[in-house]
Structures are given as structure tokens and as C-alpha cells.
Amino acid sequence: MAEHPDITLVKRGYEAFGKGDVATLSELIAPDAVHHMFGASLVSGDYHGLDAILGFYGQLAELSDGSYAVEPEQFFADGNGTVIVVHRQTGKRNGKALDNRQALVFELRDGKIVELHDTSDDVTIDDDFWS
């Protein structure tokens, strides 16, 4: 069975994120997209627009000295523009290690990512790491 095109698009985004490929991310994320980051840490909040989202991704790399990484485990698509990805995130920062699971909920429209919602299996782990 062929992979759903929404999953293919999101997989391209994960690959680009892992490589720091801003050009590809800029193709995949709509100019007016919003990324919602849960919690109460330095990186929590809503990032409105492509530039803010790319700045957020750069902040993750900067705060973790380039060690932050995500490894997708499962992809789910509903066929109506929603893709859910379960991934493991890892990183090191200020003597702390991060290793837990998250899910990202993507909303796609017209072949672009228009909204992202971060979730975590334990918000306190993320808040502690990024604070």
C-alpha cells in the first residue's frame, strides 16, 4: 500500500529538520503557519509565521549546543490534512540529558504545513530541560 502523501510531506520535514535544511523547511511550512509549544520553559509558547518557527528551531539547536534531535517512530494520517507523529527526542543541555517521547500534530492545507501542536509524554521533563 502506498504511503499517504501527507505522511510523505511530513517525513520530508523531519528529514530537513534533522539536517538543518532551512530551504526545504521553508518550502514545506506555510508563511503564516503557527507552531504551538506546550509547557512553561524558555521555548514554550506560540510561534506565528515561518520566520518565527525557523527561529524557534534555531533556538532549540542553540540551547542544546546542536545536540537536540528527534527520531520519528510512527506516522498517522487521517486523509483530511491531519498527521500525527510520535517521536523520541534527545539532547544535552547544562549537564542535563533529554530522552523522552513526544507527539506532533500537523495540520496541512494545500500541500503546506499550516499548524503544529507539540505534546509530550511528560511535560515536566521538557520544562526542566529547557528551563
C-alpha positions, 0 to 999 in steps of 0.5 A, a space after each residue: 500500500 502506498 504511503 499517504 502523501 501527507 505522511 510523505 510531506 511530513 517525513 520530508 520535514 523531519 528529514 530537513 529538520 534533522 539536517 538543518 535544511 532551512 530551504 526545504 523547511 521553508 518550502 514545506 511550512 506555510 508563511 503564516 503557519 503557527 507552531 504551538 509549544 506546550 509547557 512553561 520553559 524558555 521555548 514554550 509558547 506560540 510561534 506565528 509565521 515561518 520566520 518565527 518557527 525557523 527561529 524557534 528551531 534555531 533556538 532549540 539547536 542553540 540551547 542544546 549546543 546542536 545536540 537536540 534531535 528527534 527520531 520519528 517512530 510512527 506516522 498517522 494520517 487521517 486523509 483530511 490534512 491531519 498527521 500525527 507523529 510520535 517521536 523520541 527526542 534527545 539532547 544535552 543541555 547544562 549537564 542535563 540529558 533529554 530522552 523522552 517521547 513526544 507527539 506532533 500534530 500537523 495540520 496541512 492545507 494545500 500541500 503546506 504545513 499550516 499548524 503544529 501542536 507539540 505534546 509530550 509524554 511528560 511535560 515536566 521533563 521538557 520544562 526542566 530541560 529547557 528551563 
